[in-house]
Amino acid sequence: MQIGIISDSHDHHSNVLRAIEIFNESNVEYVLHAGDIVSPFTAKAFADLRIAKFIETVVAIQ
């Protein structure tokens, strides 16, 4: 199983598109975004993930 992890994308749309391209090429099954999506157009770019499911909820227990 491959999991793609990304964070701090902010408004860096070209970097997000490149990350999605890498995730698609690598056939990742899940993508975890660890925060800081600033703009709606950046969030919508994740709809271009071909195989992966976007993880929306994570519960951390210490």
PQR file with spaces between the fields and no chain letter, atoms N, CA, C, O and H, PARSE charges and radii, in Angstrom:
ATOM       1  N    MET     1       0.842   -1.170    0.000 -0.4000 1.5000
ATOM       2  CA   MET     1       0.000    0.000    0.000 -0.0000 2.0000
ATOM       3  C    MET     1       0.890    1.237    0.000  0.5500 1.7000
ATOM       4  O    MET     1       1.863    1.322    0.750 -0.5500 1.4000
ATOM       5  N    GLN     2       0.542    2.182   -0.845 -0.4000 1.5000
ATOM       6  CA   GLN     2       1.272    3.451   -0.870 -0.0000 2.0000
ATOM       7  C    GLN     2       0.325    4.563   -0.430  0.5500 1.7000
ATOM       8  O    GLN     2      -0.831    4.626   -0.848 -0.5500 1.4000
ATOM       9  H    GLN     2      -0.248    2.113   -1.454  0.4000 1.0000
ATOM      10  N    ILE     3       0.850    5.433    0.424 -0.4000 1.5000
ATOM      11  CA   ILE     3       0.085    6.573    0.927 -0.0000 2.0000
ATOM      12  C    ILE     3       0.853    7.836    0.584  0.5500 1.7000
ATOM      13  O    ILE     3       2.036    7.951    0.904 -0.5500 1.4000
ATOM      14  H    ILE     3       1.789    5.382    0.764  0.4000 1.0000
ATOM      15  N    GLY     4       0.191    8.783   -0.063 -0.4000 1.5000
ATOM      16  CA   GLY     4       0.798   10.078   -0.359 -0.0000 2.0000
ATOM      17  C    GLY     4       0.502   11.049    0.766  0.5500 1.7000
ATOM      18  O    GLY     4      -0.623   11.106    1.260 -0.5500 1.4000
ATOM      19  H    GLY     4      -0.770    8.689   -0.323  0.4000 1.0000
ATOM      20  N    ILE     5       1.492   11.806    1.169 -0.4000 1.5000
ATOM      21  CA   ILE     5       1.323   12.790    2.243 -0.0000 2.0000
ATOM      22  C    ILE     5       1.776   14.138    1.724  0.5500 1.7000
ATOM      23  O    ILE     5       2.835   14.262    1.109 -0.5500 1.4000
ATOM      24  H    ILE     5       2.406   11.760    0.767  0.4000 1.0000
ATOM      25  N    ILE     6       0.955   15.150    1.982 -0.4000 1.5000
ATOM      26  CA   ILE     6       1.269   16.511    1.554 -0.0000 2.0000
ATOM      27  C    ILE     6       0.812   17.464    2.658  0.5500 1.7000
ATOM      28  O    ILE     6      -0.148   17.181    3.374 -0.5500 1.4000
ATOM      29  H    ILE     6       0.094   15.050    2.481  0.4000 1.0000
ATOM      30  N    SER     7       1.498   18.583    2.786 -0.4000 1.5000
ATOM      31  CA   SER     7       1.081   19.595    3.763 -0.0000 2.0000
ATOM      32  C    SER     7       1.525   20.971    3.293  0.5500 1.7000
ATOM      33  O    SER     7       2.319   21.110    2.363 -0.5500 1.4000
ATOM      34  H    SER     7       2.277   18.813    2.203  0.4000 1.0000
ATOM      35  N    ASP     8       0.995   21.969    3.955 -0.4000 1.5000
ATOM      36  CA   ASP     8       1.390   23.363    3.721 -0.0000 2.0000
ATOM      37  C    ASP     8       1.314   23.765    2.252  0.5500 1.7000
ATOM      38  O    ASP     8       2.205   24.448    1.746 -0.5500 1.4000
ATOM      39  H    ASP     8       0.350   21.857    4.711  0.4000 1.0000
ATOM      40  N    SER     9       0.260   23.347    1.571 -0.4000 1.5000
ATOM      41  CA   SER     9       0.152   23.673    0.145 -0.0000 2.0000
ATOM      42  C    SER     9      -0.241   25.131   -0.086  0.5500 1.7000
ATOM      43  O    SER     9       0.089   25.705   -1.123 -0.5500 1.4000
ATOM      44  H    SER     9      -0.464   22.792    1.982  0.4000 1.0000
ATOM      45  N    HIS    10      -0.940   25.727    0.870 -0.4000 1.5000
ATOM      46  CA   HIS    10      -1.352   27.131    0.789 -0.0000 2.0000
ATOM      47  C    HIS    10      -1.921   27.442   -0.595  0.5500 1.7000
ATOM      48  O    HIS    10      -2.843   26.752   -1.032 -0.5500 1.4000
ATOM      49  H    HIS    10      -1.209   25.261    1.713  0.4000 1.0000
ATOM      50  N    ASP    11      -1.420   28.431   -1.285 -0.4000 1.5000
ATOM      51  CA   ASP    11      -1.893   28.797   -2.624 -0.0000 2.0000
ATOM      52  C    ASP    11      -0.897   28.406   -3.709  0.5500 1.7000
ATOM      53  O    ASP    11      -0.932   28.967   -4.804 -0.5500 1.4000
ATOM      54  H    ASP    11      -0.671   28.991   -0.930  0.4000 1.0000
ATOM      55  N    HIS    12      -0.025   27.472   -3.431 -0.4000 1.5000
ATOM      56  CA   HIS    12       0.992   27.054   -4.404 -0.0000 2.0000
ATOM      57  C    HIS    12       0.389   26.016   -5.351  0.5500 1.7000
ATOM      58  O    HIS    12       0.723   24.832   -5.301 -0.5500 1.4000
ATOM      59  H    HIS    12       0.004   27.016   -2.542  0.4000 1.0000
ATOM      60  N    HIS    13      -0.502   26.493   -6.209 -0.4000 1.5000
ATOM      61  CA   HIS    13      -1.296   25.626   -7.075 -0.0000 2.0000
ATOM      62  C    HIS    13      -0.423   24.751   -7.975  0.5500 1.7000
ATOM      63  O    HIS    13      -0.722   23.570   -8.154 -0.5500 1.4000
ATOM      64  H    HIS    13      -0.773   27.455   -6.249  0.4000 1.0000
ATOM      65  N    SER    14       0.636   25.298   -8.535 -0.4000 1.5000
ATOM      66  CA   SER    14       1.489   24.501   -9.428 -0.0000 2.0000
ATOM      67  C    SER    14       2.168   23.360   -8.668  0.5500 1.7000
ATOM      68  O    SER    14       2.349   22.275   -9.220 -0.5500 1.4000
ATOM      69  H    SER    14       0.879   26.257   -8.389  0.4000 1.0000
ATOM      70  N    ASN    15       2.542   23.593   -7.418 -0.4000 1.5000
ATOM      71  CA   ASN    15       3.147   22.526   -6.612 -0.0000 2.0000
ATOM      72  C    ASN    15       2.128   21.434   -6.287  0.5500 1.7000
ATOM      73  O    ASN    15       2.457   20.248   -6.281 -0.5500 1.4000
ATOM      74  H    ASN    15       2.395   24.474   -6.969  0.4000 1.0000
ATOM      75  N    VAL    16       0.891   21.847   -6.018 -0.4000 1.5000
ATOM      76  CA   VAL    16      -0.171   20.875   -5.746 -0.0000 2.0000
ATOM      77  C    VAL    16      -0.427   20.022   -6.983  0.5500 1.7000
ATOM      78  O    VAL    16      -0.563   18.802   -6.881 -0.5500 1.4000
ATOM      79  H    VAL    16       0.624   22.810   -6.022  0.4000 1.0000
ATOM      80  N    LEU    17      -0.493   20.656   -8.145 -0.4000 1.5000
ATOM      81  CA   LEU    17      -0.706   19.905   -9.383 -0.0000 2.0000
ATOM      82  C    LEU    17       0.420   18.905   -9.616  0.5500 1.7000
ATOM      83  O    LEU    17       0.171   17.787  -10.066 -0.5500 1.4000
ATOM      84  H    LEU    17      -0.382   21.647   -8.227  0.4000 1.0000
ATOM      85  N    ARG    18       1.640   19.291   -9.317 -0.4000 1.5000
ATOM      86  CA   ARG    18       2.785   18.381   -9.473 -0.0000 2.0000
ATOM      87  C    ARG    18       2.680   17.221   -8.483  0.5500 1.7000
ATOM      88  O    ARG    18       2.939   16.073   -8.844 -0.5500 1.4000
ATOM      89  H    ARG    18       1.842   20.199   -8.951  0.4000 1.0000
ATOM      90  N    ALA    19       2.305   17.511   -7.247 -0.4000 1.5000
ATOM      91  CA   ALA    19       2.147   16.447   -6.251 -0.0000 2.0000
ATOM      92  C    ALA    19       1.068   15.459   -6.686  0.5500 1.7000
ATOM      93  O    ALA    19       1.245   14.248   -6.554 -0.5500 1.4000
ATOM      94  H    ALA    19       2.095   18.444   -6.954  0.4000 1.0000
ATOM      95  N    ILE    20      -0.042   15.966   -7.202 -0.4000 1.5000
ATOM      96  CA   ILE    20      -1.116   15.095   -7.677 -0.0000 2.0000
ATOM      97  C    ILE    20      -0.630   14.241   -8.841  0.5500 1.7000
ATOM      98  O    ILE    20      -0.966   13.060   -8.935 -0.5500 1.4000
ATOM      99  H    ILE    20      -0.186   16.950   -7.309  0.4000 1.0000
ATOM     100  N    GLU    21       0.149   14.829   -9.714 -0.4000 1.5000
ATOM     101  CA   GLU    21       0.726   14.077  -10.831 -0.0000 2.0000
ATOM     102  C    GLU    21       1.603   12.929  -10.310  0.5500 1.7000
ATOM     103  O    GLU    21       1.527   11.807  -10.811 -0.5500 1.4000
ATOM     104  H    GLU    21       0.423   15.788   -9.638  0.4000 1.0000
ATOM     105  N    ILE    22       2.429   13.218   -9.311 -0.4000 1.5000
ATOM     106  CA   ILE    22       3.295   12.192   -8.720 -0.0000 2.0000
ATOM     107  C    ILE    22       2.453   11.110   -8.044  0.5500 1.7000
ATOM     108  O    ILE    22       2.731    9.920   -8.198 -0.5500 1.4000
ATOM     109  H    ILE    22       2.491   14.129   -8.904  0.4000 1.0000
ATOM     110  N    PHE    23       1.427   11.517   -7.296 -0.4000 1.5000
ATOM     111  CA   PHE    23       0.549   10.539   -6.648 -0.0000 2.0000
ATOM     112  C    PHE    23      -0.105    9.630   -7.686  0.5500 1.7000
ATOM     113  O    PHE    23      -0.170    8.416   -7.498 -0.5500 1.4000
ATOM     114  H    PHE    23       1.201   12.483   -7.171  0.4000 1.0000
ATOM     115  N    ASN    24      -0.586   10.216   -8.777 -0.4000 1.5000
ATOM     116  CA   ASN    24      -1.225    9.423   -9.832 -0.0000 2.0000
ATOM     117  C    ASN    24      -0.234    8.475  -10.498  0.5500 1.7000
ATOM     118  O    ASN    24      -0.558    7.313  -10.744 -0.5500 1.4000
ATOM     119  H    ASN    24      -0.532   11.202   -8.931  0.4000 1.0000
ATOM     120  N    GLU    25       0.968    8.960  -10.790 -0.4000 1.5000
ATOM     121  CA   GLU    25       1.997    8.113  -11.413 -0.0000 2.0000
ATOM     122  C    GLU    25       2.425    6.971  -10.494  0.5500 1.7000
ATOM     123  O    GLU    25       2.782    5.890  -10.960 -0.5500 1.4000
ATOM     124  H    GLU    25       1.231    9.903  -10.589  0.4000 1.0000
ATOM     125  N    SER    26       2.386    7.219   -9.194 -0.4000 1.5000
ATOM     126  CA   SER    26       2.829    6.231   -8.208 -0.0000 2.0000
ATOM     127  C    SER    26       1.702    5.307   -7.758  0.5500 1.7000
ATOM     128  O    SER    26       1.922    4.395   -6.962 -0.5500 1.4000
ATOM     129  H    SER    26       2.095    8.098   -8.815  0.4000 1.0000
ATOM     130  N    ASN    27       0.499    5.543   -8.267 -0.4000 1.5000
ATOM     131  CA   ASN    27      -0.673    4.724   -7.916 -0.0000 2.0000
ATOM     132  C    ASN    27      -0.912    4.641   -6.412  0.5500 1.7000
ATOM     133  O    ASN    27      -1.211    3.570   -5.886 -0.5500 1.4000
ATOM     134  H    ASN    27       0.320    6.284   -8.914  0.4000 1.0000
ATOM     135  N    VAL    28      -0.779    5.779   -5.719 -0.4000 1.5000
ATOM     136  CA   VAL    28      -1.041    5.772   -4.280 -0.0000 2.0000
ATOM     137  C    VAL    28      -2.515    5.454   -4.035  0.5500 1.7000
ATOM     138  O    VAL    28      -3.383    5.803   -4.835 -0.5500 1.4000
ATOM     139  H    VAL    28      -0.536    6.649   -6.147  0.4000 1.0000
ATOM     140  N    GLU    29      -2.778    4.783   -2.909 -0.4000 1.5000
ATOM     141  CA   GLU    29      -4.147    4.392   -2.588 -0.0000 2.0000
ATOM     142  C    GLU    29      -4.865    5.437   -1.745  0.5500 1.7000
ATOM     143  O    GLU    29      -6.086    5.571   -1.825 -0.5500 1.4000
ATOM     144  H    GLU    29      -2.073    4.499   -2.259  0.4000 1.0000
ATOM     145  N    TYR    30      -4.121    6.168   -0.947 -0.4000 1.5000
ATOM     146  CA   TYR    30      -4.700    7.190   -0.081 -0.0000 2.0000
ATOM     147  C    TYR    30      -3.806    8.416   -0.097  0.5500 1.7000
ATOM     148  O    TYR    30      -2.592    8.311   -0.269 -0.5500 1.4000
ATOM     149  H    TYR    30      -3.129    6.059   -0.882  0.4000 1.0000
ATOM     150  N    VAL    31      -4.418    9.580    0.085 -0.4000 1.5000
ATOM     151  CA   VAL    31      -3.661   10.824    0.220 -0.0000 2.0000
ATOM     152  C    VAL    31      -4.091   11.489    1.517  0.5500 1.7000
ATOM     153  O    VAL    31      -5.280   11.676    1.775 -0.5500 1.4000
ATOM     154  H    VAL    31      -5.404    9.666    0.225  0.4000 1.0000
ATOM     155  N    LEU    32      -3.107   11.840    2.324 -0.4000 1.5000
ATOM     156  CA   LEU    32      -3.344   12.563    3.566 -0.0000 2.0000
ATOM     157  C    LEU    32      -2.805   13.973    3.397  0.5500 1.7000
ATOM     158  O    LEU    32      -1.619   14.159    3.123 -0.5500 1.4000
ATOM     159  H    LEU    32      -2.141   11.689    2.114  0.4000 1.0000
ATOM     160  N    HIS    33      -3.667   14.961    3.558 -0.4000 1.5000
ATOM     161  CA   HIS    33      -3.212   16.352    3.539 -0.0000 2.0000
ATOM     162  C    HIS    33      -3.165   16.818    4.985  0.5500 1.7000
ATOM     163  O    HIS    33      -4.189   16.847    5.668 -0.5500 1.4000
ATOM     164  H    HIS    33      -4.630   14.810    3.781  0.4000 1.0000
ATOM     165  N    ALA    34      -1.987   17.177    5.445 -0.4000 1.5000
ATOM     166  CA   ALA    34      -1.777   17.507    6.854 -0.0000 2.0000
ATOM     167  C    ALA    34      -2.037   18.973    7.178  0.5500 1.7000
ATOM     168  O    ALA    34      -1.598   19.463    8.219 -0.5500 1.4000
ATOM     169  H    ALA    34      -1.156   17.153    4.890  0.4000 1.0000
ATOM     170  N    GLY    35      -2.731   19.662    6.318 -0.4000 1.5000
ATOM     171  CA   GLY    35      -3.173   20.997    6.676 -0.0000 2.0000
ATOM     172  C    GLY    35      -2.653   22.124    5.813  0.5500 1.7000
ATOM     173  O    GLY    35      -1.716   21.979    5.029 -0.5500 1.4000
ATOM     174  H    GLY    35      -3.088   19.264    5.473  0.4000 1.0000
ATOM     175  N    ASP    36      -3.298   23.233    5.995 -0.4000 1.5000
ATOM     176  CA   ASP    36      -3.007   24.504    5.336 -0.0000 2.0000
ATOM     177  C    ASP    36      -3.318   24.507    3.840  0.5500 1.7000
ATOM     178  O    ASP    36      -2.472   24.829    3.006 -0.5500 1.4000
ATOM     179  H    ASP    36      -4.060   23.351    6.632  0.4000 1.0000
ATOM     180  N    ILE    37      -4.557   24.140    3.533 -0.4000 1.5000
ATOM     181  CA   ILE    37      -5.088   24.416    2.197 -0.0000 2.0000
ATOM     182  C    ILE    37      -5.780   25.768    2.331  0.5500 1.7000
ATOM     183  O    ILE    37      -6.748   25.894    3.081 -0.5500 1.4000
ATOM     184  H    ILE    37      -5.245   23.878    4.210  0.4000 1.0000
ATOM     185  N    VAL    38      -5.300   26.767    1.623 -0.4000 1.5000
ATOM     186  CA   VAL    38      -5.793   28.127    1.816 -0.0000 2.0000
ATOM     187  C    VAL    38      -6.949   28.471    0.885  0.5500 1.7000
ATOM     188  O    VAL    38      -7.930   29.075    1.317 -0.5500 1.4000
ATOM     189  H    VAL    38      -4.514   26.665    1.014  0.4000 1.0000
ATOM     190  N    SER    39      -6.845   28.100   -0.369 -0.4000 1.5000
ATOM     191  CA   SER    39      -7.849   28.557   -1.332 -0.0000 2.0000
ATOM     192  C    SER    39      -8.685   27.398   -1.865  0.5500 1.7000
ATOM     193  O    SER    39      -8.209   26.266   -1.950 -0.5500 1.4000
ATOM     194  H    SER    39      -6.048   27.610   -0.720  0.4000 1.0000
ATOM     195  N    PRO    40      -9.944   27.691   -2.227 -0.5600 1.5000
ATOM     196  CA   PRO    40     -10.823   26.643   -2.747  0.2800 2.0000
ATOM     197  C    PRO    40     -10.303   26.017   -4.036  0.5500 1.7000
ATOM     198  O    PRO    40     -10.483   24.818   -4.247 -0.5500 1.4000
ATOM     199  N    PHE    41      -9.659   26.806   -4.910 -0.4000 1.5000
ATOM     200  CA   PHE    41      -9.187   26.231   -6.172 -0.0000 2.0000
ATOM     201  C    PHE    41      -8.066   25.224   -5.933  0.5500 1.7000
ATOM     202  O    PHE    41      -7.899   24.287   -6.714 -0.5500 1.4000
ATOM     203  H    PHE    41      -9.514   27.780   -4.739  0.4000 1.0000
ATOM     204  N    THR    42      -7.301   25.408   -4.867 -0.4000 1.5000
ATOM     205  CA   THR    42      -6.265   24.430   -4.534 -0.0000 2.0000
ATOM     206  C    THR    42      -6.908   23.145   -4.021  0.5500 1.7000
ATOM     207  O    THR    42      -6.483   22.051   -4.391 -0.5500 1.4000
ATOM     208  H    THR    42      -7.436   26.169   -4.233  0.4000 1.0000
ATOM     209  N    ALA    43      -7.916   23.267   -3.182 -0.4000 1.5000
ATOM     210  CA   ALA    43      -8.612   22.083   -2.664 -0.0000 2.0000
ATOM     211  C    ALA    43      -9.279   21.303   -3.787  0.5500 1.7000
ATOM     212  O    ALA    43      -9.255   20.072   -3.783 -0.5500 1.4000
ATOM     213  H    ALA    43      -8.262   24.156   -2.882  0.4000 1.0000
ATOM     214  N    LYS    44      -9.871   21.997   -4.743 -0.4000 1.5000
ATOM     215  CA   LYS    44     -10.566   21.337   -5.853 -0.0000 2.0000
ATOM     216  C    LYS    44      -9.610   20.546   -6.740  0.5500 1.7000
ATOM     217  O    LYS    44     -10.032   19.603   -7.409 -0.5500 1.4000
ATOM     218  H    LYS    44      -9.890   22.997   -4.746  0.4000 1.0000
ATOM     219  N    ALA    45      -8.345   20.909   -6.755 -0.4000 1.5000
ATOM     220  CA   ALA    45      -7.363   20.207   -7.588 -0.0000 2.0000
ATOM     221  C    ALA    45      -7.246   18.738   -7.187  0.5500 1.7000
ATOM     222  O    ALA    45      -6.892   17.899   -8.015 -0.5500 1.4000
ATOM     223  H    ALA    45      -8.002   21.675   -6.211  0.4000 1.0000
ATOM     224  N    PHE    46      -7.539   18.421   -5.930 -0.4000 1.5000
ATOM     225  CA   PHE    46      -7.423   17.040   -5.471 -0.0000 2.0000
ATOM     226  C    PHE    46      -8.481   16.130   -6.091  0.5500 1.7000
ATOM     227  O    PHE    46      -8.395   14.910   -5.958 -0.5500 1.4000
ATOM     228  H    PHE    46      -7.826   19.103   -5.257  0.4000 1.0000
ATOM     229  N    ALA    47      -9.458   16.694   -6.752 -0.4000 1.5000
ATOM     230  CA   ALA    47     -10.448   15.887   -7.478 -0.0000 2.0000
ATOM     231  C    ALA    47      -9.796   15.158   -8.649  0.5500 1.7000
ATOM     232  O    ALA    47     -10.373   14.209   -9.180 -0.5500 1.4000
ATOM     233  H    ALA    47      -9.527   17.686   -6.860  0.4000 1.0000
ATOM     234  N    ASP    48      -8.603   15.589   -9.059 -0.4000 1.5000
ATOM     235  CA   ASP    48      -7.896   14.959  -10.174 -0.0000 2.0000
ATOM     236  C    ASP    48      -7.135   13.695   -9.772  0.5500 1.7000
ATOM     237  O    ASP    48      -6.466   13.086  -10.607 -0.5500 1.4000
ATOM     238  H    ASP    48      -8.135   16.360   -8.628  0.4000 1.0000
ATOM     239  N    LEU    49      -7.231   13.298   -8.504 -0.4000 1.5000
ATOM     240  CA   LEU    49      -6.604   12.042   -8.093 -0.0000 2.0000
ATOM     241  C    LEU    49      -7.342   10.899   -8.779  0.5500 1.7000
ATOM     242  O    LEU    49      -8.564   10.794   -8.664 -0.5500 1.4000
ATOM     243  H    LEU    49      -7.775   13.793   -7.826  0.4000 1.0000
ATOM     244  N    ARG    50      -6.623   10.052   -9.481 -0.4000 1.5000
ATOM     245  CA   ARG    50      -7.262    8.978  -10.250 -0.0000 2.0000
ATOM     246  C    ARG    50      -7.643    7.782   -9.395  0.5500 1.7000
ATOM     247  O    ARG    50      -8.770    7.295   -9.482 -0.5500 1.4000
ATOM     248  H    ARG    50      -5.630   10.137   -9.574  0.4000 1.0000
ATOM     249  N    ILE    51      -6.728    7.308   -8.579 -0.4000 1.5000
ATOM     250  CA   ILE    51      -6.958    6.073   -7.831 -0.0000 2.0000
ATOM     251  C    ILE    51      -7.173    6.360   -6.351  0.5500 1.7000
ATOM     252  O    ILE    51      -8.019    5.738   -5.709 -0.5500 1.4000
ATOM     253  H    ILE    51      -5.812    7.704   -8.508  0.4000 1.0000
ATOM     254  N    ALA    52      -6.425    7.279   -5.825 -0.4000 1.5000
ATOM     255  CA   ALA    52      -6.375    7.485   -4.378 -0.0000 2.0000
ATOM     256  C    ALA    52      -7.678    8.023   -3.815  0.5500 1.7000
ATOM     257  O    ALA    52      -8.424    8.748   -4.474 -0.5500 1.4000
ATOM     258  H    ALA    52      -5.737    7.785   -6.346  0.4000 1.0000
ATOM     259  N    LYS    53      -7.918    7.641   -2.579 -0.4000 1.5000
ATOM     260  CA   LYS    53      -8.998    8.222   -1.797 -0.0000 2.0000
ATOM     261  C    LYS    53      -8.366    9.309   -0.937  0.5500 1.7000
ATOM     262  O    LYS    53      -7.285    9.124   -0.378 -0.5500 1.4000
ATOM     263  H    LYS    53      -7.312    7.053   -2.044  0.4000 1.0000
ATOM     264  N    PHE    54      -9.042   10.427   -0.840 -0.4000 1.5000
ATOM     265  CA   PHE    54      -8.546   11.547   -0.045 -0.0000 2.0000
ATOM     266  C    PHE    54      -9.002   11.340    1.391  0.5500 1.7000
ATOM     267  O    PHE    54     -10.203   11.289    1.656 -0.5500 1.4000
ATOM     268  H    PHE    54      -9.920   10.577   -1.295  0.4000 1.0000
ATOM     269  N    ILE    55      -8.062   11.220    2.317 -0.4000 1.5000
ATOM     270  CA   ILE    55      -8.387   11.004    3.726 -0.0000 2.0000
ATOM     271  C    ILE    55      -8.849   12.329    4.315  0.5500 1.7000
ATOM     272  O    ILE    55      -8.101   13.306    4.329 -0.5500 1.4000
ATOM     273  H    ILE    55      -7.087   11.261    2.102  0.4000 1.0000
ATOM     274  N    GLU    56     -10.084   12.355    4.802 -0.4000 1.5000
ATOM     275  CA   GLU    56     -10.649   13.601    5.319 -0.0000 2.0000
ATOM     276  C    GLU    56     -10.570   13.708    6.836  0.5500 1.7000
ATOM     277  O    GLU    56     -10.511   14.815    7.371 -0.5500 1.4000
ATOM     278  H    GLU    56     -10.692   11.560    4.791  0.4000 1.0000
ATOM     279  N    THR    57     -10.568   12.580    7.536 -0.4000 1.5000
ATOM     280  CA   THR    57     -10.598   12.607    8.987 -0.0000 2.0000
ATOM     281  C    THR    57      -9.493   11.718    9.547  0.5500 1.7000
ATOM     282  O    THR    57      -9.357   10.556    9.164 -0.5500 1.4000
ATOM     283  H    THR    57     -10.616   11.681    7.101  0.4000 1.0000
ATOM     284  N    VAL    58      -8.718   12.277   10.447 -0.4000 1.5000
ATOM     285  CA   VAL    58      -7.670   11.511   11.125 -0.0000 2.0000
ATOM     286  C    VAL    58      -7.819   11.757   12.615  0.5500 1.7000
ATOM     287  O    VAL    58      -7.957   12.899   13.054 -0.5500 1.4000
ATOM     288  H    VAL    58      -8.829   13.221   10.758  0.4000 1.0000
ATOM     289  N    VAL    59      -7.790   10.697   13.381 -0.4000 1.5000
ATOM     290  CA   VAL    59      -7.854   10.815   14.830 -0.0000 2.0000
ATOM     291  C    VAL    59      -6.514   10.358   15.382  0.5500 1.7000
ATOM     292  O    VAL    59      -6.080    9.233   15.130 -0.5500 1.4000
ATOM     293  H    VAL    59      -7.677    9.769   13.025  0.4000 1.0000
ATOM     294  N    ALA    60      -5.866   11.229   16.131 -0.4000 1.5000
ATOM     295  CA   ALA    60      -4.575   10.889   16.732 -0.0000 2.0000
ATOM     296  C    ALA    60      -4.761   10.686   18.229  0.5500 1.7000
ATOM     297  O    ALA    60      -5.387   11.502   18.905 -0.5500 1.4000
ATOM     298  H    ALA    60      -6.218   12.142   16.335  0.4000 1.0000
ATOM     299  N    ILE    61      -4.220    9.608   18.728 -0.4000 1.5000
ATOM     300  CA   ILE    61      -4.317    9.298   20.154 -0.0000 2.0000
ATOM     301  C    ILE    61      -2.903    9.146   20.699  0.5500 1.7000
ATOM     302  O    ILE    61      -2.076    8.426   20.140 -0.5500 1.4000
ATOM     303  H    ILE    61      -3.711    8.945   18.179  0.4000 1.0000
ATOM     304  N    GLN    62      -2.647    9.840   21.800 -0.4000 1.5000
ATOM     305  CA   GLN    62      -1.322    9.715   22.420 -0.0000 2.0000
ATOM     306  C    GLN    62      -1.391    8.784   23.592  0.5500 1.7000
ATOM     307  O    GLN    62      -0.379    8.544   24.250 -0.5500 1.4000
ATOM     308  H    GLN    62      -3.319   10.425   22.254  0.4000 1.0000
